[in-house]
Amino acid sequence: MKSTIKKIIALVLAAVTLLSLTACATPEKEDGTYSVGIVQLMQHVALDQATKGFQDALTAKLGDKVTFDVQLASGEQTNCTTIVTKFINDKVDLIMANATPAVIAAKEATSTIPIVGTSVTDYVAKEAAIVASNEAPGGNVTGYSDLSDIAAHVDLSKKLCPEAKTVAIVYCSAEPNSVIQGNQAEKLFAEAGFTTVTLTASDVTTIASVVNSACSQADMIYIPTDNLFAENMEAVKNIAEPAKVPVICGEGGMVQSGGTATVSIDYYTLGFRAGEMAYSIMVEGADPAKTPIGFMTADDMELVVNEENMAALGLTVPEDMKK
């Protein structure tokens, strides 16, 4: 009899302990409020649009029940780490990491807080190695890819600049996704009959010399999605436009800031979809490890041209490319 009573008491105590732990684990969820930390690598059009889309998606679903702590890292991965550490100490419910270095910093800092990435070209490639696979990320990180259609950029280059024979492929050597795209661009432009010259900048101080070299060696410049150059497109324009060298870009924000043209995804939409993914994880309980990386489709692509730059270069959009 005493043994039975002891067992009953033990079971009751275990149940009470479990309920207490459960209550302590998620007290903030009783009123349905959520906190999200956003670490954005730097400030330029594409990343700004992605962050805005992400916030709008969650606000549309949660209203004032979600709060955001948006922090800019000024282009430094060490700053990303400092920011993410703050988020961990603040016990945020989810981290949105905007751009590859930000996602890498977040992944290295926490294995428990869900992380949704955006503005990342390739989550799997060895240069980044963020997730195990696109289909099954396998950890606490998932997100949306901004993989651009480089083949479409090659086709655009041929149509806008039919006389061009040499293309300078320009990007930042310190950005993993830029290196990946640069290698792809070399292959695709060469297959299309172009002579390619690859020139890389290591930081902002080398941009001018790289662009000057590109203008002296090539008929056209191609810059893939690249944060360093996206932040400094005005400097590119100030050299390339007087030299009458078109600059085909990886995304629309770079064109708006001084490039010539691109076929691009919309980064606001990219961020919005990442926000919807974050909702499914943070509110509905989806597992990041089993949430596939999201990709934009051909239907999400649009032609973006800088009409002022086109006019300065004497270029026109071919009729078959106009909508």
VOBA-1610 file (N, C-alpha, C; in pm, whole numbers, padded with zeros to 5 digits, always signed):
BEGIN
Met+00083-00121+00000Met+00000+00000+00000Met+00087+00127+00000Lys+00189+00126+00090Lys+00278+00241+00096Lys+00351+00261-00036Ser+00389+00148-00097Ser+00458+00155-00227Ser+00370+00218-00332Thr+00242+00183-00331Thr+00147+00238-00429Thr+00130+00388-00408Ile+00118+00429-00282Ile+00101+00572-00250Ile+00224+00651-00296Lys+00343+00594-00271Lys+00467+00661-00313Lys+00471+00680-00464Lys+00427+00577-00538Lys+00426+00586-00684Lys+00331+00695-00732Ile+00214+00701-00666Ile+00115+00802-00705Ile+00169+00942-00680Ile+00231+00960-00561Ile+00289+01091-00527Ile+00398+01129-00627Ala+00481+01031-00663Ala+00589+01057-00760Ala+00534+01099-00895Leu+00428+01033-00940Leu+00366+01068-01068Leu+00306+01207-01065Val+00241+01242-00952Val+00181+01375-00939Val+00288+01483-00942Leu+00397+01460-00867Leu+00507+01557-00864Leu+00570+01573-01002Ala+00585+01464-01074Ala+00643+01470-01210Ala+00554+01551-01302Ala+00423+01530-01290Ala+00328+01603-01375Ala+00332+01752-01345Val+00338+01786-01214Val+00343+01927-01175Val+00471+01992-01226Thr+00583+01919-01213Thr+00711+01971-01261Thr+00708+01996-01411Leu+00651+01902-01486Leu+00642+01916-01632Leu+00559+02037-01670Leu+00447+02055-01602Leu+00361+02171-01630Leu+00432+02301-01599Ser+00510+02302-01490Ser+00583+02423-01452Ser+00688+02458-01555Leu+00760+02354-01601Leu+00863+02378-01701Leu+00804+02428-01831Thr+00690+02371-01870Thr+00624+02414-01993Thr+00581+02558-01982Ala+00525+02594-01867Ala+00480+02732-01847Ala+00596+02828-01851Cys+00713+02786-01795Cys+00829+02874-01792Cys+00893+02887-01929Ala+00878+02784-02011Ala+00948+02783-02141Ala+00892+02887-02235Thr+00761+02909-02234Thr+00701+03000-02331Thr+00597+03093-02268Pro+00634+03166-02160Pro+00535+03252-02096Pro+00489+03364-02186Glu+00580+03411-02276Glu+00544+03523-02361Glu+00442+03486-02469Lys+00421+03355-02491Lys+00329+03313-02595Lys+00184+03311-02547Glu+00164+03330-02416Glu+00028+03327-02365Glu-00057+03439-02425Asp+00007+03553-02456Asp-00068+03662-02517Asp-00040+03672-02668Gly+00031+03571-02722Gly+00052+03566-02866Gly+00149+03668-02921Thr+00241+03720-02838Thr+00337+03818-02887Thr+00468+03750-02927Tyr+00535+03809-03025Tyr+00659+03751-03077Tyr+00762+03862-03100Ser+00888+03829-03077Ser+00997+03924-03103Ser+01090+03865-03209Val+01126+03948-03305Val+01211+03904-03416Val+01332+03996-03426Gly+01450+03938-03428Gly+01571+04015-03451Gly+01611+04007-03597Ile+01634+04122-03659Ile+01674+04127-03800Ile+01816+04182-03810Val+01907+04102-03863Val+02043+04147-03887Val+02062+04161-04038Gln+02086+04283-04083Gln+02104+04314-04225Gln+02249+04353-04248Leu+02315+04289-04342Leu+02458+04308-04361Leu+02496+04454-04383Met+02425+04520-04472Met+02453+04660-04503Met+02328+04724-04563Gln+02337+04852-04591Gln+02221+04923-04643Gln+02238+04949-04793His+02155+04884-04873His+02140+04918-05014His+02002+04874-05058Val+01962+04913-05178Val+01822+04899-05220Val+01768+04758-05202Ala+01839+04658-05252Ala+01788+04520-05250Ala+01767+04470-05107Leu+01867+04487-05022Leu+01854+04439-04884Leu+01747+04515-04809Asp+01739+04646-04833Asp+01634+04726-04768Asp+01495+04676-04808Gln+01478+04646-04936Gln+01349+04597-04984Gln+01315+04462-04923Ala+01414+04375-04912Ala+01390+04242-04854Ala+01348+04253-04708Thr+01415+04339-04633Thr+01378+04360-04493Thr+01237+04415-04481Lys+01203+04510-04566Lys+01068+04570-04562Lys+00962+04464-04594Gly+00986+04383-04697Gly+00891+04279-04733Gly+00872+04179-04620Phe+00982+04142-04555Phe+00977+04047-04443Phe+00891+04103-04330Gln+00916+04227-04293Gln+00839+04288-04185Gln+00691+04300-04222Asp+00664+04338-04345Asp+00525+04355-04388Asp+00449+04222-04384Ala+00516+04113-04422Ala+00450+03982-04422Ala+00408+03942-04281Leu+00498+03959-04185Leu+00466+03922-04047Leu+00366+04018-03984Thr+00379+04146-04016Thr+00285+04244-03961Thr+00145+04221-04015Ala+00135+04179-04142Ala+00004+04151-04202Ala-00068+04039-04128Lys+00009+03945-04075Lys-00050+03830-04005Lys-00065+03852-03855Leu+00027+03929-03796Leu+00030+03940-03650Leu+00000+04080-03596Gly-00001+04180-03685Gly-00030+04316-03639Gly+00070+04361-03534Asp+00019+04418-03424Asp+00108+04468-03319Asp+00155+04359-03223Lys+00126+04235-03256Lys+00172+04122-03175Lys+00316+04081-03208Val+00375+04145-03310Val+00514+04115-03343Val+00596+04243-03336Thr+00713+04233-03277Thr+00805+04347-03270Thr+00935+04310-03339Phe+01000+04410-03397Phe+01123+04387-03472Phe+01237+04470-03413Asp+01352+04410-03404Asp+01475+04481-03369Asp+01565+04472-03492Val+01569+04580-03570Val+01644+04580-03696Val+01781+04642-03673Gln+01886+04567-03705Gln+02022+04613-03684Gln+02103+04600-03813Leu+02178+04704-03846Leu+02264+04705-03965Leu+02408+04677-03924Ala+02475+04593-04003Ala+02611+04549-03967Ala+02721+04626-04039Ser+02685+04725-04119Ser+02784+04809-04190Ser+02882+04728-04274Gly+02833+04614-04326Gly+02915+04534-04416Gly+03018+04446-04349Glu+03018+04438-04217Glu+03119+04361-04145Glu+03058+04238-04079Gln+03116+04121-04107Gln+03064+03998-04047Gln+03084+03998-03896Thr+03191+04060-03848Thr+03211+04068-03703Thr+03097+04145-03636Asn+03047+04247-03704Asn+02932+04321-03651Asn+02807+04233-03651Cys+02795+04149-03754Cys+02681+04055-03757Cys+02683+03966-03633Thr+02801+03918-03597Thr+02814+03831-03480Thr+02775+03904-03353Thr+02819+04029-03339Thr+02784+04109-03222Thr+02633+04130-03213Ile+02572+04159-03327Ile+02428+04182-03331Ile+02351+04056-03293Val+02392+03943-03350Val+02323+03817-03321Val+02338+03780-03174Thr+02454+03806-03117Thr+02474+03780-02974Thr+02375+03860-02890Lys+02351+03984-02931Lys+02251+04067-02863Lys+02113+04002-02872Phe+02078+03954-02992Phe+01948+03889-03010Phe+01933+03766-02919Ile+02041+03690-02909Ile+02038+03570-02824Ile+02014+03610-02678Asn+02087+03712-02633Asn+02070+03760-02496Asn+01931+03816-02471Asp+01872+03874-02576Asp+01736+03929-02566Asp+01629+03821-02575Lys+01672+03698-02606Lys+01580+03584-02617Lys+01471+03608-02723Val+01513+03652-02841Val+01417+03670-02950Val+01361+03535-02991Asp+01244+03537-03052Asp+01179+03413-03095Asp+01233+03362-03228Leu+01286+03454-03310Leu+01336+03415-03442Leu+01433+03521-03490Ile+01532+03478-03566Ile+01628+03571-03627Ile+01610+03569-03778Met+01595+03685-03837Met+01600+03696-03983Met+01738+03752-04018Ala+01812+03679-04100Ala+01946+03720-04140Ala+01945+03755-04288Asn+01978+03879-04319Asn+01966+03932-04455Asn+02104+03943-04518Ala+02137+03849-04605Ala+02263+03836-04680Ala+02348+03725-04619Thr+02429+03664-04703Thr+02504+03544-04666Thr+02590+03559-04541Pro+02674+03664-04529Pro+02756+03675-04407Pro+02672+03685-04280Ala+02555+03747-04291Ala+02466+03759-04175Ala+02412+03622-04136Val+02374+03542-04235Val+02322+03408-04207Val+02431+03319-04146Ile+02550+03327-04201Ile+02662+03248-04148Ile+02689+03285-04002Ala+02691+03415-03973Ala+02715+03460-03836Ala+02607+03410-03741Ala+02482+03415-03786Ala+02371+03370-03702Ala+02380+03220-03676Lys+02410+03145-03782Lys+02421+02999-03768Lys+02531+02961-03670Glu+02643+03032-03677Glu+02756+03000-03590Glu+02730+03038-03444Ala+02638+03132-03423Ala+02613+03183-03288Ala+02508+03104-03211Thr+02411+03044-03282Thr+02304+02972-03212Thr+02257+02851-03292Ser+02231+02745-03221Ser+02175+02625-03285Ser+02033+02599-03238Thr+01979+02691-03159Thr+01845+02670-03102Thr+01741+02770-03152Ile+01779+02895-03168Ile+01682+02994-03217Ile+01663+02975-03367Pro+01539+02967-03415Pro+01516+02952-03560Pro+01572+03071-03637Ile+01634+03043-03750Ile+01692+03147-03836Ile+01632+03134-03975Val+01580+03245-04028Val+01531+03250-04165Val+01621+03346-04242Gly+01685+03295-04346Gly+01773+03378-04426Gly+01703+03433-04549Thr+01758+03541-04602Thr+01712+03593-04730Thr+01829+03663-04797Ser+01815+03690-04928Ser+01923+03751-05007Ser+02049+03665-05004Val+02029+03534-05005Val+02138+03436-05011Val+02125+03360-05142Thr+02232+03356-05220Thr+02226+03288-05349Thr+02224+03137-05335Asp+02319+03083-05259Asp+02334+02937-05250Asp+02361+02897-05106Tyr+02265+02831-05044Tyr+02278+02788-04905Tyr+02363+02663-04889Val+02383+02590-04998Val+02448+02459-04991Val+02594+02463-05032Ala+02631+02550-05124Ala+02766+02552-05182Ala+02874+02554-05074Lys+02987+02494-05104Lys+03094+02481-05005Lys+03144+02618-04957Glu+03132+02721-05042Glu+03178+02853-05002Glu+03097+02909-04885Ala+02971+02863-04873Ala+02885+02910-04764Ala+02852+02797-04666Ala+02813+02681-04720Ala+02783+02561-04639Ala+02691+02592-04522Ile+02577+02653-04553Ile+02484+02694-04447Ile+02391+02580-04408Val+02343+02504-04507Val+02250+02395-04480Val+02299+02266-04546Ala+02242+02154-04502Ala+02281+02024-04558Ala+02231+02007-04700Ser+02108+02048-04726Ser+02052+02041-04861Ser+01938+02140-04871Asn+01903+02177-04994Asn+01791+02270-05013Asn+01659+02206-04973Glu+01647+02076-04995Glu+01522+02006-04966Glu+01502+01983-04817Ala+01610+01953-04746Ala+01604+01926-04602Ala+01723+01993-04535Pro+01708+02119-04495Pro+01821+02196-04439Pro+01891+02129-04322Gly+01814+02062-04235Gly+01875+01978-04134Gly+01918+02044-04005Gly+01899+02173-03989Gly+01937+02240-03864Gly+01832+02340-03823Asn+01877+02453-03771Asn+01783+02559-03730Asn+01776+02672-03832Val+01835+02650-03951Val+01839+02754-04055Val+01765+02709-04180Thr+01682+02796-04231Thr+01623+02781-04364Thr+01607+02921-04421Gly+01535+02937-04531Gly+01519+03071-04586Gly+01486+03071-04733Tyr+01498+03190-04792Tyr+01471+03208-04935Tyr+01599+03248-05008Ser+01615+03195-05128Ser+01731+03224-05212Ser+01699+03335-05312Asp+01800+03419-05338Asp+01786+03521-05442Asp+01863+03481-05568Leu+01877+03351-05589Leu+01950+03300-05705Leu+01904+03370-05833Ser+01997+03434-05900Ser+01962+03508-06022Ser+01984+03421-06145Asp+01919+03459-06253Asp+01925+03383-06377Asp+02037+03440-06464Ile+02157+03389-06445Ile+02272+03443-06518Ile+02259+03418-06667Ala+02198+03308-06706Ala+02175+03282-06849Ala+02088+03391-06910Ala+01989+03438-06834Ala+01904+03548-06882Ala+01984+03677-06893His+02081+03696-06805His+02166+03815-06811His+02257+03811-06934Val+02304+03693-06968Val+02386+03677-07089Val+02302+03709-07212Asp+02181+03658-07215Asp+02090+03684-07327Asp+02059+03833-07338Leu+02034+03897-07224Leu+02009+04041-07221Leu+02129+04117-07275Ser+02248+04076-07236Ser+02371+04142-07282Ser+02385+04136-07433Lys+02355+04021-07490Lys+02365+04003-07635Lys+02265+04092-07709Lys+02146+04106-07651Lys+02042+04185-07717Lys+02064+04335-07703Leu+02110+04377-07585Leu+02133+04520-07563Leu+02261+04568-07630Cys+02362+04483-07632Cys+02494+04521-07684Cys+02541+04420-07788Pro+02475+04414-07903Pro+02507+04311-08003Pro+02649+04321-08059Glu+02710+04438-08048Glu+02846+04454-08101Glu+02953+04419-07998Ala+02914+04399-07874Ala+03012+04371-07768Ala+03077+04234-07787Lys+03208+04230-07769Lys+03281+04105-07785Lys+03349+04062-07654Thr+03385+04158-07572Thr+03454+04128-07446Thr+03373+04178-07328Val+03357+04093-07228Val+03284+04132-07107Val+03376+04118-06986Ala+03377+04220-06903Ala+03451+04215-06777Ala+03356+04171-06667Ile+03387+04060-06604Ile+03305+04009-06494Ile+03367+04059-06364Val+03290+04139-06293Val+03343+04213-06178Val+03263+04179-06053Tyr+03333+04151-05945Tyr+03263+04121-05819Tyr+03360+04131-05701Cys+03305+04116-05581Cys+03386+04121-05459Cys+03437+03982-05425Ser+03566+03968-05414Ser+03628+03838-05388Ser+03602+03787-05246Ala+03556+03875-05158Ala+03533+03836-05018Ala+03392+03784-04993Glu+03306+03787-05094Glu+03168+03742-05077Glu+03149+03606-05144Pro+03121+03502-05065Pro+03110+03366-05120Pro+03013+03354-05237Asn+02896+03415-05226Asn+02798+03401-05333Asn+02839+03476-05460Ser+02916+03582-05443Ser+02967+03653-05560Ser+03067+03567-05636Val+03150+03496-05562Val+03249+03406-05624Val+03177+03296-05702Ile+03074+03238-05641Ile+02996+03133-05708Ile+02939+03185-05840Gln+02875+03302-05833Gln+02813+03359-05953Gln+02917+03402-06055Gly+03028+03454-06007Gly+03134+03495-06099Gly+03184+03377-06182Asn+03203+03264-06117Asn+03246+03143-06188Asn+03142+03097-06290Gln+03016+03102-06250Gln+02908+03064-06342Gln+02903+03160-06461Ala+02920+03288-06433Ala+02914+03389-06540Ala+03027+03369-06641Glu+03147+03340-06591Glu+03259+03315-06682Glu+03224+03205-06781Lys+03169+03097-06731Lys+03134+02982-06814Lys+03026+03017-06915Leu+02919+03083-06870Leu+02805+03110-06957Leu+02836+03216-07062Phe+02910+03319-07024Phe+02947+03422-07123Phe+03043+03363-07227Ala+03135+03279-07184Ala+03228+03215-07278Ala+03153+03125-07375Glu+03056+03049-07323Glu+02976+02961-07409Glu+02895+03041-07510Ala+02862+03165-07475Ala+02784+03251-07566Ala+02873+03323-07667Gly+03003+03298-07661Gly+03094+03356-07760Gly+03169+03479-07716Phe+03154+03521-07591Phe+03225+03638-07540Phe+03365+03600-07494Thr+03456+03694-07508Thr+03584+03685-07439Thr+03563+03743-07300Thr+03607+03673-07198Thr+03581+03719-07061Thr+03709+03763-06991Val+03695+03867-06910Val+03802+03915-06824Val+03743+03924-06684Thr+03804+03859-06587Thr+03752+03861-06450Thr+03838+03952-06363Leu+03771+04046-06298Leu+03838+04142-06210Leu+03763+04147-06077Thr+03836+04138-05968Thr+03770+04137-05838Thr+03820+04248-05747Ala+03729+04297-05665Ala+03762+04397-05563Ala+03758+04330-05427Ser+03850+04366-05341Ser+03853+04307-05207Ser+03775+04390-05107Asp+03767+04520-05133Asp+03693+04611-05045Asp+03664+04739-05121Val+03602+04835-05054Val+03557+04957-05122Val+03673+05037-05181Thr+03790+05027-05121Thr+03904+05107-05169Thr+03956+05061-05304Thr+03920+04942-05347Thr+03970+04889-05474Thr+03868+04896-05587Ile+03748+04945-05558Ile+03643+04948-05659Ile+03681+05034-05779Ala+03729+05154-05755Ala+03760+05246-05865Ala+03864+05187-05960Ser+03970+05130-05906Ser+04075+05074-05993Ser+04023+04955-06072Val+03938+04873-06009Val+03881+04757-06077Val+03790+04800-06191Val+03705+04899-06167Val+03612+04944-06271Val+03687+05014-06383Asn+03789+05091-06349Asn+03871+05155-06453Asn+03937+05049-06541Ser+03990+04945-06480Ser+04052+04836-06557Ser+03950+04767-06645Ala+03830+04747-06591Ala+03723+04682-06669Ala+03688+04764-06791Cys+03677+04895-06773Cys+03640+04983-06885Cys+03749+04986-06993Ser+03874+04971-06952Ser+03983+04975-07050Ser+04001+04842-07122Gln+03949+04733-07064Gln+03972+04601-07122Gln+03850+04539-07190Ala+03731+04595-07164Ala+03610+04527-07211Ala+03509+04623-07273Asp+03418+04567-07352Asp+03311+04645-07414Asp+03191+04659-07320Met+03188+04576-07218Met+03072+04570-07130Met+03116+04513-06996Ile+03046+04554-06889Ile+03075+04501-06755Ile+02955+04421-06707Tyr+02983+04308-06643Tyr+02877+04231-06577Tyr+02909+04219-06428Ile+02815+04260-06342Ile+02832+04248-06197Ile+02716+04163-06144Pro+02743+04046-06088Pro+02635+03964-06031Pro+02581+04028-05904Thr+02484+03964-05839Thr+02437+04017-05712Thr+02555+04017-05615Asp+02585+04134-05562Asp+02707+04154-05484Asp+02684+04272-05391Asn+02699+04251-05262Asn+02667+04356-05165Asn+02763+04474-05171Leu+02892+04447-05187Leu+02989+04556-05193Leu+02959+04649-05310Phe+02937+04591-05428Phe+02910+04674-05545Phe+02771+04736-05540Ala+02674+04664-05484Ala+02539+04720-05472Ala+02541+04848-05389Glu+02625+04850-05287Glu+02635+04968-05200Glu+02711+05082-05267Asn+02785+05050-05374Asn+02872+05151-05436Asn+02849+05165-05586Met+02724+05148-05630Met+02695+05157-05773Met+02714+05297-05830Glu+02699+05399-05747Glu+02720+05535-05797Glu+02866+05553-05840Ala+02958+05495-05764Ala+03100+05501-05800Ala+03125+05428-05931Val+03057+05316-05951Val+03069+05241-06076Val+03017+05325-06192Lys+02900+05385-06173Lys+02839+05468-06278Lys+02930+05585-06316Asn+02990+05648-06217Asn+03072+05767-06243Asn+03195+05736-06327Ile+03235+05610-06332Ile+03347+05569-06416Ile+03299+05509-06548Ala+03202+05419-06540Ala+03159+05345-06659Ala+03078+05430-06756Glu+02992+05516-06706Glu+02906+05594-06797Glu+02987+05689-06885Pro+03081+05769-06831Pro+03162+05854-06919Pro+03246+05774-07019Ala+03281+05650-06981Ala+03359+05565-07071Ala+03271+05494-07173Lys+03139+05517-07163Lys+03041+05456-07255Lys+03042+05303-07248Val+03057+05251-07126Val+03058+05106-07106Val+02932+05066-07030Pro+02845+04986-07090Pro+02723+04940-07022Pro+02758+04848-06904Val+02674+04853-06801Val+02693+04768-06684Val+02566+04684-06664Ile+02575+04556-06696Ile+02463+04463-06674Ile+02477+04410-06531Cys+02368+04415-06456Cys+02374+04383-06313Cys+02295+04258-06278Gly+02320+04208-06158Gly+02252+04088-06111Gly+02114+04112-06055Glu+02085+04237-06013Glu+01953+04265-05955Glu+01914+04411-05978Gly+01783+04436-05964Gly+01726+04564-06002Gly+01771+04682-05920Gly+01798+04664-05791Gly+01844+04775-05709Gly+01975+04832-05757Met+02063+04747-05808Met+02191+04791-05861Met+02171+04875-05987Val+02072+04839-06066Val+02040+04916-06186Val+01985+05053-06146Gln+01894+05056-06052Gln+01838+05182-06005Gln+01946+05275-05950Ser+02051+05217-05895Ser+02156+05296-05831Ser+02270+05333-05925Gly+02260+05296-06054Gly+02363+05339-06147Gly+02399+05243-06257Gly+02347+05120-06252Gly+02374+05024-06358Gly+02292+05052-06482Thr+02301+04964-06580Thr+02232+04983-06708Thr+02102+04903-06716Ala+02110+04772-06694Ala+01990+04689-06708Ala+02011+04553-06642Thr+01901+04484-06619Thr+01905+04348-06568Thr+01771+04281-06590Val+01768+04151-06570Val+01644+04076-06553Val+01650+04027-06409Ser+01557+04072-06326Ser+01575+04056-06182Ser+01449+04010-06110Ile+01471+03945-05996Ile+01361+03922-05904Ile+01333+04053-05830Asp+01218+04057-05763Asp+01183+04172-05680Asp+01218+04137-05536Tyr+01305+04215-05475Tyr+01353+04181-05342Tyr+01248+04203-05233Tyr+01154+04291-05256Tyr+01044+04305-05160Tyr+00964+04175-05154Thr+00934+04119-05271Thr+00862+03991-05277Thr+00943+03880-05212Leu+01074+03879-05238Leu+01163+03781-05176Leu+01151+03787-05023Gly+01161+03909-04969Gly+01152+03925-04825Gly+01015+03889-04771Phe+00911+03923-04848Phe+00773+03892-04805Phe+00756+03741-04790Arg+00807+03666-04887Arg+00794+03520-04881Arg+00875+03462-04766Ala+00990+03522-04739Ala+01068+03479-04623Ala+00991+03508-04494Gly+00917+03619-04492Gly+00835+03652-04377Gly+00723+03551-04356Glu+00663+03508-04466Glu+00558+03405-04456Glu+00617+03274-04403Met+00738+03244-04447Met+00807+03124-04397Met+00834+03137-04247Ala+00877+03256-04205Ala+00903+03280-04063Ala+00777+03259-03980Tyr+00664+03303-04032Tyr+00536+03285-03961Tyr+00506+03136-03942Ser+00528+03059-04047Ser+00499+02915-04038Ser+00586+02848-03933Ile+00708+02898-03916Ile+00800+02840-03818Ile+00769+02892-03677Met+00760+03022-03664Met+00750+03085-03533Met+00612+03068-03469Val+00508+03071-03551Val+00371+03067-03499Val+00307+02930-03517Glu+00326+02871-03634Glu+00258+02745-03664Glu+00340+02621-03627Gly+00466+02643-03590Gly+00546+02531-03540Gly+00619+02450-03643Ala+00632+02501-03766Ala+00708+02428-03868Ala+00854+02415-03825Asp+00916+02307-03861Asp+01055+02278-03824Asp+01149+02331-03932Pro+01241+02424-03898Pro+01335+02475-03999Pro+01414+02362-04066Ala+01446+02259-03990Ala+01524+02148-04044Ala+01453+02077-04158Lys+01320+02085-04158Lys+01240+02017-04260Lys+01170+02115-04354Thr+01203+02243-04343Thr+01143+02345-04429Thr+01236+02374-04546Pro+01202+02333-04667Pro+01292+02350-04782Pro+01328+02497-04808Ile+01447+02518-04860Ile+01486+02651-04906Ile+01391+02694-05017Gly+01343+02817-05010Gly+01251+02868-05112Gly+01326+02935-05227Phe+01272+02921-05346Phe+01333+02982-05465Phe+01229+03063-05541Met+01272+03173-05598Met+01187+03249-05688Met+01182+03175-05822Thr+01081+03205-05903Thr+01064+03136-06031Thr+01078+03233-06147Ala+01072+03180-06268Ala+01081+03264-06388Ala+00970+03368-06391Asp+00855+03334-06334Asp+00743+03429-06330Asp+00772+03548-06241Asp+00871+03535-06152Asp+00907+03644-06062Asp+01009+03740-06123Met+01061+03707-06240Met+01164+03788-06303Met+01104+03902-06386Glu+01170+04016-06385Glu+01124+04129-06466Glu+01243+04207-06520Leu+01224+04267-06637Leu+01327+04351-06697Leu+01332+04484-06623Val+01451+04524-06581Val+01470+04653-06514Val+01577+04729-06590Val+01544+04851-06633Val+01642+04933-06706Val+01654+05070-06639Asn+01772+05126-06649Asn+01798+05262-06603Asn+01792+05351-06727Glu+01678+05415-06748Glu+01656+05489-06872Glu+01756+05603-06890Glu+01793+05667-06782Glu+01890+05777-06790Glu+02025+05725-06837Asn+02067+05614-06780Asn+02195+05554-06819Asn+02190+05502-06962Met+02078+05440-06998Met+02061+05389-07134Met+02074+05502-07236Ala+02011+05615-07205Ala+02017+05730-07295Ala+02159+05783-07308Ala+02230+05788-07195Ala+02368+05838-07196Ala+02459+05748-07279Leu+02425+05620-07285Leu+02506+05524-07361Leu+02457+05504-07504Gly+02343+05567-07536Gly+02286+05552-07669Gly+02224+05416-07694Leu+02173+05353-07589Leu+02114+05220-07602Leu+01962+05228-07597Thr+01898+05132-07662Thr+01752+05121-07656Thr+01715+04975-07628Val+01601+04957-07566Val+01553+04822-07537Val+01492+04763-07663Pro+01537+04646-07707Pro+01479+04583-07826Pro+01329+04561-07808Glu+01256+04572-07917Glu+01110+04560-07912Glu+01064+04427-07853Asp+01138+04319-07884Asp+01094+04188-07836Asp+01113+04169-07686Met+01180+04267-07621Met+01198+04259-07476Met+01101+04349-07400Lys+01030+04432-07474Lys+00934+04522-07410Lys+00805+04448-07382Lys+00746+04478-07268Lys+00619+04413-07232Lys+00503+04497-07282
//
